[in-house]
Amino acid sequence: MIYQASISNEKGISDFDPGLIWSAIFLLSLGLIMVYSASISIAETSRGDGYAAYFLVRQGIYLLIGLFIGLIAFQIPMRLWQKYSLYPFLIGMTLLVLVLIPGIGNEVNGSRRWLSLFVVNLQPSEFMKLFIVMYVASYTIKRAAYLDHFRRGFLPIFMIMVMLGILLLKEPDLGAFVVITVIVMAILFLGGMNLKIFGGVIGVLLVSVLTLIWLEPYRLQRIISTWKPFDDEFGKGYQLSHSLMAFGRGGWEGVGLGGSVEKLSYLPEAHTDFLLAVIAEELGFIGVMVVVILFAWLVIRAFVIGRQAATRERFFPALVAQGIGVWIGIQAFINMGVNMGILPTKGLTLPLMSFGGSGIVANCIALAILSRIDWENRQLMKGYKI
């Protein structure tokens, strides 16, 4: 079904959105470079001398796998994603249940979020973000006539979210649950949910989050340490203190690629959760702003692609495109906020950039689906059937 470039050139419309493609390429490439820079010290410490490129090699393999699966995902028409959206969601829920079973799920640092695939670990919550985008978009289309009714429109998806929340909080993974909740609410809002119901649900969610924070002392301590990290810089505020030091040391132009001091076993999770802090130290304010602009542009393109689909009455692809934009945007915002001390510390990586196989593969698949939506839009603009 994919047409040759020569055909598209005759119509004067390219097959792909260059803004989307190049912003993704730059983020993935810069992420690969910075993962290598940020992980050299921990690789040599944990793996021994001669293993400085350990995390770089693994990240490169994850990226290749993600691009390969993404290429396959791109071949699937959006009408099939809509028709079978329930099945990936059910697979994701099953994996989240398996994670909690002792002997099947792997526990790391007190959290049980991974399934062992012998060679690598699979983190189901990363793929669930994509699955929930597809499922809720399909749900919204099917229930469009009932979005003004709480019982028939919102209550079914609310019950599903409760079950999903229980599974994620059992791991525990509050960060993933927050991202997924934002995705669901955003898609329902964009799909036409009644504003009174939407406002009421937002209020209930805020109270629920505050209750969850209050009930778990460690979550409350994270918030307190965010306000004054240097009051306990060797305890609860340790990560944030060193992250802020990295930002301060970087200044406007940074100390140069590879010149970070904080990554030398001072800043925990430098190649995952706190990659932006290393970018700030080595590439400075300018480097951070480049990353922010690239993410902003990618999210804008996702919403533009969604709007183009909606104008052609392709409402499922429209909601999927904008849902992917919300996912990448909100997760990037939270990670950046954590690195800068604006938000409490959470175990959320920087999309497309941080080290992590499940995250990179899920992001690549999402970008492939977004590109597919854009490609289908452009085929329709040229008068072709899809």
KEBAGU-559811 format. One record per residue (C-alpha): residue in three letters; residue number from 1; x, y, z. Coordinates in steps of 0.05 Angstrom, whole numbers. Example, Ala and Ser with C-alpha at 12.3 -4.5 7.8 and 13.67 -1.06 7.14 Angstrom:
// residues 2
pt martor:ALA pami:1 east:246 north:-90 up:156
pt martor:SER pami:2 east:273 north:-21 up:143
// end
This chain:
// residues 386
pt martor:MET pami:1 east:0 north:0 up:0
pt martor:ILE pami:2 east:60 north:46 up:7
pt martor:TYR pami:3 east:69 north:88 up:-55
pt martor:GLN pami:4 east:135 north:107 up:-86
pt martor:ALA pami:5 east:164 north:175 up:-73
pt martor:SER pami:6 east:158 north:192 up:-147
pt martor:ILE pami:7 east:83 north:187 up:-144
pt martor:SER pami:8 east:79 north:235 up:-84
pt martor:ASN pami:9 east:125 north:284 up:-119
pt martor:GLU pami:10 east:78 north:287 up:-178
pt martor:LYS pami:11 east:23 north:311 up:-131
pt martor:GLY pami:12 east:69 north:361 up:-97
pt martor:ILE pami:13 east:59 north:330 up:-28
pt martor:SER pami:14 east:113 north:291 up:7
pt martor:ASP pami:15 east:97 north:225 up:40
pt martor:PHE pami:16 east:121 north:245 up:110
pt martor:ASP pami:17 east:122 north:305 up:157
pt martor:PRO pami:18 east:195 north:328 up:157
pt martor:GLY pami:19 east:185 north:366 up:223
pt martor:LEU pami:20 east:162 north:303 up:258
pt martor:ILE pami:21 east:216 north:259 up:228
pt martor:TRP pami:22 east:275 north:306 up:241
pt martor:SER pami:23 east:255 north:324 up:312
pt martor:ALA pami:24 east:250 north:249 up:328
pt martor:ILE pami:25 east:317 north:235 up:295
pt martor:PHE pami:26 east:352 north:291 up:333
pt martor:LEU pami:27 east:322 north:269 up:400
pt martor:LEU pami:28 east:340 north:196 up:390
pt martor:SER pami:29 east:410 north:213 up:366
pt martor:LEU pami:30 east:425 north:263 up:421
pt martor:GLY pami:31 east:397 north:213 up:471
pt martor:LEU pami:32 east:445 north:159 up:447
pt martor:ILE pami:33 east:504 north:207 up:453
pt martor:MET pami:34 east:485 north:231 up:522
pt martor:VAL pami:35 east:470 north:161 up:548
pt martor:TYR pami:36 east:541 north:142 up:530
pt martor:SER pami:37 east:569 north:204 up:563
pt martor:ALA pami:38 east:527 north:197 up:626
pt martor:SER pami:39 east:539 north:122 up:634
pt martor:ILE pami:40 east:615 north:116 up:625
pt martor:SER pami:41 east:630 north:120 up:700
pt martor:ILE pami:42 east:575 north:72 up:722
pt martor:ALA pami:43 east:592 north:24 up:666
pt martor:GLU pami:44 east:665 north:20 up:687
pt martor:THR pami:45 east:647 north:15 up:760
pt martor:SER pami:46 east:594 north:-39 up:754
pt martor:ARG pami:47 east:622 north:-78 up:694
pt martor:GLY pami:48 east:697 north:-67 up:701
pt martor:ASP pami:49 east:749 north:-33 up:659
pt martor:GLY pami:50 east:739 north:-38 up:585
pt martor:TYR pami:51 east:663 north:-34 up:590
pt martor:ALA pami:52 east:655 north:41 up:582
pt martor:ALA pami:53 east:609 north:31 up:522
pt martor:TYR pami:54 east:566 north:-22 up:557
pt martor:PHE pami:55 east:503 north:21 up:562
pt martor:LEU pami:56 east:516 north:53 up:494
pt martor:VAL pami:57 east:517 north:-15 up:460
pt martor:ARG pami:58 east:453 north:-37 up:495
pt martor:GLN pami:59 east:418 north:28 up:480
pt martor:GLY pami:60 east:438 north:22 up:408
pt martor:ILE pami:61 east:410 north:-49 up:405
pt martor:TYR pami:62 east:345 north:-26 up:438
pt martor:LEU pami:63 east:340 north:30 up:387
pt martor:LEU pami:64 east:350 north:-17 up:329
pt martor:ILE pami:65 east:297 north:-64 up:356
pt martor:GLY pami:66 east:250 north:-6 up:367
pt martor:LEU pami:67 east:260 north:19 up:296
pt martor:PHE pami:68 east:250 north:-51 up:267
pt martor:ILE pami:69 east:185 north:-63 up:305
pt martor:GLY pami:70 east:164 north:8 up:289
pt martor:LEU pami:71 east:174 north:-6 up:215
pt martor:ILE pami:72 east:128 north:-66 up:222
pt martor:ALA pami:73 east:77 north:-24 up:261
pt martor:PHE pami:74 east:78 north:29 up:206
pt martor:GLN pami:75 east:53 north:-23 up:155
pt martor:ILE pami:76 east:-12 north:-34 up:195
pt martor:PRO pami:77 east:-70 north:10 up:173
pt martor:MET pami:78 east:-103 north:51 up:227
pt martor:ARG pami:79 east:-170 north:17 up:214
pt martor:LEU pami:80 east:-138 north:-48 up:238
pt martor:TRP pami:81 east:-110 north:-14 up:300
pt martor:GLN pami:82 east:-180 north:11 up:315
pt martor:LYS pami:83 east:-213 north:-56 up:303
pt martor:TYR pami:84 east:-165 north:-95 up:347
pt martor:SER pami:85 east:-147 north:-42 up:399
pt martor:LEU pami:86 east:-177 north:-84 up:455
pt martor:TYR pami:87 east:-126 north:-141 up:447
pt martor:PRO pami:88 east:-62 north:-101 up:460
pt martor:PHE pami:89 east:-96 north:-71 up:521
pt martor:LEU pami:90 east:-114 north:-140 up:548
pt martor:ILE pami:91 east:-43 north:-164 up:536
pt martor:GLY pami:92 east:-17 north:-104 up:574
pt martor:MET pami:93 east:-64 north:-117 up:633
pt martor:THR pami:94 east:-42 north:-190 up:634
pt martor:LEU pami:95 east:32 north:-170 up:636
pt martor:LEU pami:96 east:18 north:-122 up:693
pt martor:VAL pami:97 east:-13 north:-179 up:732
pt martor:LEU pami:98 east:46 north:-225 up:717
pt martor:VAL pami:99 east:94 north:-172 up:743
pt martor:LEU pami:100 east:64 north:-177 up:812
pt martor:ILE pami:101 east:70 north:-253 up:817
pt martor:PRO pami:102 east:131 north:-273 up:858
pt martor:GLY pami:103 east:180 north:-313 up:817
pt martor:ILE pami:104 east:156 north:-282 up:752
pt martor:GLY pami:105 east:163 north:-208 up:764
pt martor:ASN pami:106 east:232 north:-180 up:780
pt martor:GLU pami:107 east:241 north:-134 up:840
pt martor:VAL pami:108 east:292 north:-78 up:836
pt martor:ASN pami:109 east:302 north:-26 up:891
pt martor:GLY pami:110 east:237 north:-45 up:925
pt martor:SER pami:111 east:195 north:-40 up:861
pt martor:ARG pami:112 east:167 north:-99 up:821
pt martor:ARG pami:113 east:160 north:-70 up:751
pt martor:TRP pami:114 east:197 north:-118 up:705
pt martor:LEU pami:115 east:189 north:-185 up:672
pt martor:SER pami:116 east:252 north:-224 up:656
pt martor:LEU pami:117 east:263 north:-244 up:584
pt martor:PHE pami:118 east:330 north:-275 up:603
pt martor:VAL pami:119 east:372 north:-228 up:561
pt martor:VAL pami:120 east:334 north:-164 up:579
pt martor:ASN pami:121 east:278 north:-142 up:626
pt martor:LEU pami:122 east:210 north:-121 up:599
pt martor:GLN pami:123 east:173 north:-63 up:634
pt martor:PRO pami:124 east:99 north:-72 up:617
pt martor:SER pami:125 east:78 north:-3 up:642
pt martor:GLU pami:126 east:118 north:30 up:585
pt martor:PHE pami:127 east:78 north:-8 up:532
pt martor:MET pami:128 east:14 north:3 up:571
pt martor:LYS pami:129 east:19 north:77 up:557
pt martor:LEU pami:130 east:14 north:62 up:482
pt martor:PHE pami:131 east:-39 north:9 up:491
pt martor:ILE pami:132 east:-83 north:56 up:533
pt martor:VAL pami:133 east:-78 north:110 up:479
pt martor:MET pami:134 east:-106 north:61 up:427
pt martor:TYR pami:135 east:-159 north:31 up:472
pt martor:VAL pami:136 east:-186 north:97 up:500
pt martor:ALA pami:137 east:-187 north:128 up:430
pt martor:SER pami:138 east:-229 north:69 up:406
pt martor:TYR pami:139 east:-273 north:72 up:468
pt martor:THR pami:140 east:-286 north:146 up:458
pt martor:ILE pami:141 east:-307 north:136 up:386
pt martor:LYS pami:142 east:-354 north:79 up:405
pt martor:ARG pami:143 east:-384 north:117 up:464
pt martor:ALA pami:144 east:-387 north:185 up:430
pt martor:ALA pami:145 east:-462 north:189 up:439
pt martor:TYR pami:146 east:-457 north:177 up:514
pt martor:LEU pami:147 east:-400 north:223 up:533
pt martor:ASP pami:148 east:-451 north:270 up:565
pt martor:HIS pami:149 east:-473 north:214 up:612
pt martor:PHE pami:150 east:-431 north:195 up:673
pt martor:ARG pami:151 east:-459 north:124 up:681
pt martor:ARG pami:152 east:-459 north:103 up:607
pt martor:GLY pami:153 east:-401 north:145 up:583
pt martor:PHE pami:154 east:-349 north:154 up:637
pt martor:LEU pami:155 east:-363 north:101 up:690
pt martor:PRO pami:156 east:-340 north:40 up:648
pt martor:ILE pami:157 east:-273 north:71 up:632
pt martor:PHE pami:158 east:-268 north:95 up:704
pt martor:MET pami:159 east:-274 north:24 up:730
pt martor:ILE pami:160 east:-220 north:1 up:681
pt martor:MET pami:161 east:-175 north:57 up:706
pt martor:VAL pami:162 east:-187 north:35 up:778
pt martor:MET pami:163 east:-164 north:-36 up:761
pt martor:LEU pami:164 east:-104 north:-9 up:723
pt martor:GLY pami:165 east:-88 north:38 up:781
pt martor:ILE pami:166 east:-89 north:-19 up:831
pt martor:LEU pami:167 east:-40 north:-59 up:789
pt martor:LEU pami:168 east:8 north:0 up:779
pt martor:LEU pami:169 east:6 north:23 up:851
pt martor:LYS pami:170 east:21 north:-48 up:874
pt martor:GLU pami:171 east:88 north:-46 up:838
pt martor:PRO pami:172 east:90 north:13 up:859
pt martor:ASP pami:173 east:93 north:59 up:799
pt martor:LEU pami:174 east:55 north:123 up:814
pt martor:GLY pami:175 east:92 north:160 up:759
pt martor:ALA pami:176 east:66 north:113 up:704
pt martor:PHE pami:177 east:-4 north:116 up:734
pt martor:VAL pami:178 east:-3 north:193 up:733
pt martor:VAL pami:179 east:20 north:193 up:659
pt martor:ILE pami:180 east:-33 north:142 up:639
pt martor:THR pami:181 east:-88 north:180 up:677
pt martor:VAL pami:182 east:-69 north:245 up:641
pt martor:ILE pami:183 east:-71 north:208 up:574
pt martor:VAL pami:184 east:-140 north:179 up:588
pt martor:MET pami:185 east:-169 north:245 up:611
pt martor:ALA pami:186 east:-139 north:283 up:553
pt martor:ILE pami:187 east:-167 north:236 up:501
pt martor:LEU pami:188 east:-236 north:237 up:534
pt martor:PHE pami:189 east:-234 north:313 up:535
pt martor:LEU pami:190 east:-211 north:318 up:463
pt martor:GLY pami:191 east:-265 north:267 up:444
pt martor:GLY pami:192 east:-320 north:312 up:471
pt martor:MET pami:193 east:-331 north:292 up:543
pt martor:ASN pami:194 east:-382 north:335 up:582
pt martor:LEU pami:195 east:-344 north:392 up:615
pt martor:LYS pami:196 east:-382 north:385 up:681
pt martor:ILE pami:197 east:-364 north:312 up:686
pt martor:PHE pami:198 east:-293 north:327 up:664
pt martor:GLY pami:199 east:-285 north:381 up:718
pt martor:GLY pami:200 east:-315 north:336 up:772
pt martor:VAL pami:201 east:-269 north:278 up:753
pt martor:ILE pami:202 east:-208 north:324 up:754
pt martor:GLY pami:203 east:-227 north:346 up:825
pt martor:VAL pami:204 east:-234 north:274 up:848
pt martor:LEU pami:205 east:-168 north:255 up:817
pt martor:LEU pami:206 east:-132 north:313 up:852
pt martor:VAL pami:207 east:-161 north:292 up:919
pt martor:SER pami:208 east:-141 north:219 up:904
pt martor:VAL pami:209 east:-69 north:238 up:887
pt martor:LEU pami:210 east:-63 north:280 up:950
pt martor:THR pami:211 east:-91 north:222 up:991
pt martor:LEU pami:212 east:-42 north:173 up:960
pt martor:ILE pami:213 east:15 north:221 up:977
pt martor:TRP pami:214 east:-10 north:230 up:1048
pt martor:LEU pami:215 east:-19 north:155 up:1061
pt martor:GLU pami:216 east:53 north:138 up:1039
pt martor:PRO pami:217 east:105 north:174 up:1081
pt martor:TYR pami:218 east:160 north:165 up:1029
pt martor:ARG pami:219 east:119 north:203 up:977
pt martor:LEU pami:220 east:107 north:260 up:1026
pt martor:GLN pami:221 east:182 north:262 up:1042
pt martor:ARG pami:222 east:197 north:268 up:968
pt martor:ILE pami:223 east:154 north:329 up:963
pt martor:ILE pami:224 east:185 north:360 up:1024
pt martor:SER pami:225 east:255 north:346 up:998
pt martor:THR pami:226 east:236 north:380 up:933
pt martor:TRP pami:227 east:223 north:445 up:969
pt martor:LYS pami:228 east:288 north:445 up:1008
pt martor:PRO pami:229 east:335 north:391 up:979
pt martor:PHE pami:230 east:398 north:420 up:1011
pt martor:ASP pami:231 east:368 north:413 up:1081
pt martor:ASP pami:232 east:379 north:338 up:1074
pt martor:GLU pami:233 east:429 north:335 up:1017
pt martor:PHE pami:234 east:458 north:269 up:1039
pt martor:GLY pami:235 east:390 north:237 up:1050
pt martor:LYS pami:236 east:323 north:249 up:1017
pt martor:GLY pami:237 east:348 north:309 up:978
pt martor:TYR pami:238 east:411 north:275 up:951
pt martor:GLN pami:239 east:389 north:264 up:879
pt martor:LEU pami:240 east:357 north:332 up:870
pt martor:SER pami:241 east:416 north:367 up:904
pt martor:HIS pami:242 east:465 north:338 up:855
pt martor:SER pami:243 east:418 north:350 up:796
pt martor:LEU pami:244 east:414 north:423 up:814
pt martor:MET pami:245 east:489 north:426 up:822
pt martor:ALA pami:246 east:495 north:398 up:751
pt martor:PHE pami:247 east:449 north:452 up:725
pt martor:GLY pami:248 east:487 north:506 up:762
pt martor:ARG pami:249 east:554 north:481 up:739
pt martor:GLY pami:250 east:533 north:479 up:666
pt martor:GLY pami:251 east:515 north:552 up:661
pt martor:TRP pami:252 east:498 north:578 up:592
pt martor:GLU pami:253 east:543 north:537 up:548
pt martor:GLY pami:254 east:561 north:477 up:592
pt martor:VAL pami:255 east:628 north:448 up:610
pt martor:GLY pami:256 east:633 north:409 up:545
pt martor:LEU pami:257 east:612 north:340 up:522
pt martor:GLY pami:258 east:641 north:288 up:569
pt martor:GLY pami:259 east:662 north:339 up:621
pt martor:SER pami:260 east:607 north:326 up:673
pt martor:VAL pami:261 east:631 north:315 up:744
pt martor:GLU pami:262 east:563 north:297 up:773
pt martor:LYS pami:263 east:558 north:234 up:730
pt martor:LEU pami:264 east:621 north:207 up:764
pt martor:SER pami:265 east:581 north:167 up:814
pt martor:TYR pami:266 east:553 north:229 up:848
pt martor:LEU pami:267 east:486 north:234 up:811
pt martor:PRO pami:268 east:445 north:170 up:816
pt martor:GLU pami:269 east:410 north:146 up:754
pt martor:ALA pami:270 east:448 north:196 up:711
pt martor:HIS pami:271 east:435 north:157 up:647
pt martor:THR pami:272 east:361 north:144 up:661
pt martor:ASP pami:273 east:318 north:190 up:704
pt martor:PHE pami:274 east:369 north:247 up:709
pt martor:LEU pami:275 east:397 north:248 up:639
pt martor:LEU pami:276 east:374 north:320 up:630
pt martor:ALA pami:277 east:418 north:342 up:688
pt martor:VAL pami:278 east:479 north:314 up:652
pt martor:ILE pami:279 east:456 north:350 up:589
pt martor:ALA pami:280 east:451 north:414 up:629
pt martor:GLU pami:281 east:521 north:406 up:658
pt martor:GLU pami:282 east:555 north:387 up:593
pt martor:LEU pami:283 east:515 north:427 up:542
pt martor:GLY pami:284 east:489 north:482 up:587
pt martor:PHE pami:285 east:425 north:523 up:583
pt martor:ILE pami:286 east:430 north:523 up:507
pt martor:GLY pami:287 east:431 north:447 up:504
pt martor:VAL pami:288 east:371 north:442 up:551
pt martor:MET pami:289 east:332 north:492 up:509
pt martor:VAL pami:290 east:347 north:453 up:446
pt martor:VAL pami:291 east:318 north:391 up:479
pt martor:VAL pami:292 east:257 north:429 up:503
pt martor:ILE pami:293 east:245 north:459 up:434
pt martor:LEU pami:294 east:251 north:391 up:400
pt martor:PHE pami:295 east:200 north:360 up:447
pt martor:ALA pami:296 east:153 north:419 up:439
pt martor:TRP pami:297 east:158 north:415 up:363
pt martor:LEU pami:298 east:145 north:340 up:364
pt martor:VAL pami:299 east:83 north:349 up:407
pt martor:ILE pami:300 east:58 north:406 up:363
pt martor:ARG pami:301 east:66 north:363 up:301
pt martor:ALA pami:302 east:28 north:306 up:335
pt martor:PHE pami:303 east:-31 north:353 up:349
pt martor:VAL pami:304 east:-28 north:382 up:278
pt martor:ILE pami:305 east:-29 north:311 up:249
pt martor:GLY pami:306 east:-88 north:295 up:294
pt martor:ARG pami:307 east:-125 north:358 up:272
pt martor:GLN pami:308 east:-113 north:341 up:199
pt martor:ALA pami:309 east:-142 north:271 up:210
pt martor:ALA pami:310 east:-203 north:301 up:247
pt martor:THR pami:311 east:-218 north:348 up:189
pt martor:ARG pami:312 east:-225 north:286 up:145
pt martor:GLU pami:313 east:-271 north:254 up:196
pt martor:ARG pami:314 east:-218 north:203 up:215
pt martor:PHE pami:315 east:-232 north:210 up:289
pt martor:PHE pami:316 east:-196 north:149 up:316
pt martor:PRO pami:317 east:-129 north:166 up:283
pt martor:ALA pami:318 east:-140 north:238 up:306
pt martor:LEU pami:319 east:-147 north:218 up:379
pt martor:VAL pami:320 east:-89 north:169 up:374
pt martor:ALA pami:321 east:-43 north:222 up:345
pt martor:GLN pami:322 east:-61 north:273 up:398
pt martor:GLY pami:323 east:-59 north:219 up:453
pt martor:ILE pami:324 east:13 north:202 up:433
pt martor:GLY pami:325 east:29 north:277 up:435
pt martor:VAL pami:326 east:0 north:282 up:505
pt martor:TRP pami:327 east:39 north:220 up:528
pt martor:ILE pami:328 east:107 north:244 up:503
pt martor:GLY pami:329 east:93 north:316 up:525
pt martor:ILE pami:330 east:70 north:301 up:595
pt martor:GLN pami:331 east:124 north:250 up:609
pt martor:ALA pami:332 east:178 north:297 up:583
pt martor:PHE pami:333 east:149 north:354 up:625
pt martor:ILE pami:334 east:149 north:312 up:688
pt martor:ASN pami:335 east:220 north:287 up:678
pt martor:MET pami:336 east:245 north:357 up:664
pt martor:GLY pami:337 east:207 north:383 up:724
pt martor:VAL pami:338 east:239 north:330 up:769
pt martor:ASN pami:339 east:309 north:346 up:743
pt martor:MET pami:340 east:298 north:420 up:756
pt martor:GLY pami:341 east:267 north:412 up:825
pt martor:ILE pami:342 east:198 north:436 up:803
pt martor:LEU pami:343 east:165 north:368 up:815
pt martor:PRO pami:344 east:177 north:313 up:866
pt martor:THR pami:345 east:226 north:258 up:846
pt martor:LYS pami:346 east:192 north:203 up:805
pt martor:GLY pami:347 east:218 north:144 up:767
pt martor:LEU pami:348 east:200 north:170 up:698
pt martor:THR pami:349 east:251 north:172 up:642
pt martor:LEU pami:350 east:259 north:225 up:589
pt martor:PRO pami:351 east:223 north:197 up:527
pt martor:LEU pami:352 east:265 north:180 up:466
pt martor:MET pami:353 east:329 north:197 up:503
pt martor:SER pami:354 east:339 north:161 up:570
pt martor:PHE pami:355 east:369 north:92 up:575
pt martor:GLY pami:356 east:318 north:36 up:577
pt martor:GLY pami:357 east:297 north:-18 up:528
pt martor:SER pami:358 east:222 north:-19 up:541
pt martor:GLY pami:359 east:216 north:57 up:539
pt martor:ILE pami:360 east:255 north:66 up:474
pt martor:VAL pami:361 east:219 north:9 up:439
pt martor:ALA pami:362 east:150 north:35 up:461
pt martor:ASN pami:363 east:169 north:106 up:439
pt martor:CYS pami:364 east:192 north:82 up:371
pt martor:ILE pami:365 east:128 north:43 up:359
pt martor:ALA pami:366 east:87 north:104 up:380
pt martor:LEU pami:367 east:126 north:148 up:331
pt martor:ALA pami:368 east:115 north:97 up:276
pt martor:ILE pami:369 east:40 north:97 up:288
pt martor:LEU pami:370 east:40 north:173 up:289
pt martor:SER pami:371 east:78 north:172 up:222
pt martor:ARG pami:372 east:27 north:123 up:195
pt martor:ILE pami:373 east:-30 north:171 up:213
pt martor:ASP pami:374 east:7 north:227 up:178
pt martor:TRP pami:375 east:22 north:183 up:118
pt martor:GLU pami:376 east:-52 north:164 up:111
pt martor:ASN pami:377 east:-72 north:237 up:117
pt martor:ARG pami:378 east:-25 north:255 up:60
pt martor:GLN pami:379 east:-50 north:198 up:16
pt martor:LEU pami:380 east:-121 north:224 up:24
pt martor:MET pami:381 east:-97 north:295 up:9
pt martor:LYS pami:382 east:-69 north:268 up:-57
pt martor:GLY pami:383 east:-134 north:234 up:-73
pt martor:TYR pami:384 east:-113 north:162 up:-60
pt martor:LYS pami:385 east:-154 north:111 up:-22
pt martor:ILE pami:386 east:-123 north:78 up:40
// end
